[in-house]
């Protein structure tokens, strides 16, 4: 595709006792976005963070805040996340009774709008909303927990979404989230993605956050300046 690969550092695996410092480390290491996974214990089997954490992230960095809502009927909470500092808000197609209305509501709030697909959701669903999205997120694990193993079948679905975007002439980002490492990331980019959301590979790298970022960048053939 020729476009630069963007790295969105998912704070799901960060040390919350020092969240601001962890985010600043990731920023210093050269990530492009901060990815915030919001889970409600209903749509996925875990409960994580809400608008207060988004506010804390905004105070810690000037990077775009990439908020991923893994919650039922997310339209109820969109204004709260926008006020908290979200730059982009991604919702799951499976969680929205009225997906068009939800995506339009995100755009009306002045945020970039994204739609996410679980591993068993057909890629074709996004064809109906491509005129409303700035980002499509393909989950490469079943959402809920960090540190899961990448599902190899995701590569086919990434390629399917890339074909839909290209056919529609869409400039929307294609993001992938789940099980991304220096080993799995190259195939994801080759399949057509241009944004990597990585948690454990960055914040739990044995040699530190900077080393995790460098490994991912080098894995996809990018030069590392710091």
FENBEL-V530170 format. One record per residue. N is the residue number from 1. RES is the residue in one small letter. NEAR is the number of other ideal C-beta (glycine too) atoms within 10 Angstrom. Layout:
n->[N N]
res->[RES RES]
near->[NEAR NEAR]
This chain:
n->[1 2 3 4 5 6 7 8 9 10 11 12 13 14 15 16 17 18 19 20 21 22 23 24 25 26 27 28 29 30 31 32 33 34 35 36 37 38 39 40 41 42 43 44 45 46 47 48 49 50 51 52 53 54 55 56 57 58 59 60 61 62 63 64 65 66 67 68 69 70 71 72 73 74 75 76 77 78 79 80 81 82 83 84 85 86 87 88 89 90 91 92 93 94 95 96 97 98 99 100 101 102 103 104 105 106 107 108 109 110 111 112 113 114 115 116 117 118 119 120 121 122 123 124 125 126 127 128 129 130 131 132 133 134 135 136 137 138 139 140 141 142 143 144 145 146 147 148 149 150 151 152 153 154 155 156 157 158 159 160 161 162 163 164 165 166 167 168 169 170 171 172 173 174 175 176 177 178 179 180 181 182 183 184 185 186 187 188 189 190 191 192 193 194 195 196 197 198 199 200 201 202 203 204 205 206 207 208 209 210 211 212 213 214 215 216 217 218 219 220 221 222 223 224 225 226]
res->[x x x x x x x x x x x x x x x x x x x x x x x x x x x x x x x x x x x x x x x x x x x x x x x x x x x x x x x x x x x x x x x x x x x x x x x x x x x x x x x x x x x x x x x x x x x x x x x x x x x x x x x x x x x x x x x x x x x x x x x x x x x x x x x x x x x x x x x x x x x x x x x x x x x x x x x x x x x x x x x x x x x x x x x x x x x x x x x x x x x x x x x x x x x x x x x x x x x x x x x x x x x x x x x x x x x x x x x x x x x x x x x x x x]
near->[12 4 8 11 19 17 26 29 34 27 26 24 20 24 12 12 7 11 16 13 13 20 25 15 20 30 18 12 21 16 26 17 23 24 29 28 26 25 21 18 13 12 20 21 11 15 13 20 18 17 19 10 18 21 15 18 24 17 9 18 18 7 19 17 25 29 31 28 28 25 21 16 16 23 19 10 18 21 13 13 23 20 12 20 18 28 16 21 29 30 28 25 20 15 21 19 9 11 21 12 11 25 24 15 19 28 14 12 15 9 20 19 23 25 25 23 22 17 15 10 16 11 18 11 16 26 13 12 19 17 10 17 23 19 21 29 30 28 24 26 19 14 22 16 17 21 13 15 11 19 16 11 10 24 20 11 21 23 17 18 27 19 12 19 20 12 10 13 7 16 8 23 22 25 28 31 27 26 24 25 17 17 12 23 26 14 16 27 20 13 19 19 31 20 24 29 26 31 25 17 26 31 23 15 20 6 9 14 24 17 13 28 26 19 19 27 21 13 20 19 10 15 6 13 6 8]
